[in-house]
Amino acid sequence: ETGVTQTPRHLVMGMTNKKSLKCEQHLGHNAMYWYKQSAKKPLELMFVYNFKEQTENNSVPSRFSPECPNSSHLFLHLHTLQPEDSALYLCASSQDKHPTYEQYFGPGTRLTVT
Amino acid sequence: GENVEQHPSTLSVQEGDSAVIKCTYSDSASNYFPWYKQELGKGPQLIIDIRSNVGEKKDQRIAVTLNKTAKHFSLHITETQPEDSAVYFCAALMDSNYQLIWGAGTKLIIKP
């Protein structure tokens, strides 16, 4: 176990649904991340939070809405998704947002948009 | 834009043999290069990293080499074991936007 948990592990949703992904870290880290992982493609950084403040938004469509109520919890709210949004969504945390700090990843949520 | 190319996409080796995965990067100012291992059903986990002020780093059976002139770095795994089977990702810290840029991954298969 890495100390980062994600729920649900699997999610199937229609294009008109609204759902949320949850991430929790038990490591006392200050930075948290959302990544999108598609098969045979590089990891895509979506959002970065540091001390609950969003510091990076890599041109992510507004149908993805992150929320970080405290340094231990991170949510990704989903609405009106497209089939191409189907992927593994990974949450990660690190002691600091500086990229040279080790990132600890959760197991991911496998999202299928129908 | 800046990118990291990783080869091969799939690598199959006999147990006990060595495996080498190579990555090339585009930003000559990059100075930090981590390698992550992703086992089935899990998230990636850091296994080794190297900074631009050294050319090689070892940790037991794994090593990473860096050639700054050629802008490429490689992961070497010796005496491969079944538990080495996983997807391996390289990354490079880009000076332009101060973010890690990831390779597309290499699926390593260890044949018994």
Contacts between the chains, C-beta under 8 A, distances in Angstrom:
chain1	res1	chain2	res2	distance
A	2	B	42	8.0
A	2	B	43	6.6
A	2	B	45	6.8
A	4	B	43	7.2
A	40	B	9	6.5
A	40	B	104	5.8
A	40	B	105	7.0
A	41	B	104	5.7
A	42	B	4	7.0
A	42	B	89	7.8
A	42	B	101	7.2
A	42	B	102	4.0
A	42	B	103	6.0
A	42	B	104	5.1
A	42	B	105	7.6
A	43	B	44	7.5
A	43	B	89	6.8
A	43	B	91	7.9
A	43	B	102	4.2
A	45	B	99	6.3
A	45	B	100	7.4
A	56	B	99	7.4
A	58	B	99	8.0
A	90	B	43	5.4
A	90	B	44	7.6
A	92	B	43	7.1
A	99	B	32	6.8
A	99	B	93	5.0
A	99	B	98	6.5
A	99	B	99	6.3
A	99	B	100	5.0
A	100	B	32	5.0
A	100	B	49	7.9
A	100	B	51	8.0
A	100	B	93	6.8
A	102	B	34	7.8
A	102	B	46	4.8
A	103	B	44	7.9
A	103	B	46	7.1
A	104	B	45	7.9
A	105	B	42	7.8
A	105	B	43	2.8
A	105	B	44	5.1
A	105	B	45	6.9
A	106	B	43	5.3
A	107	B	41	6.3
A	107	B	42	5.4
A	107	B	43	5.5
A	108	B	43	5.8
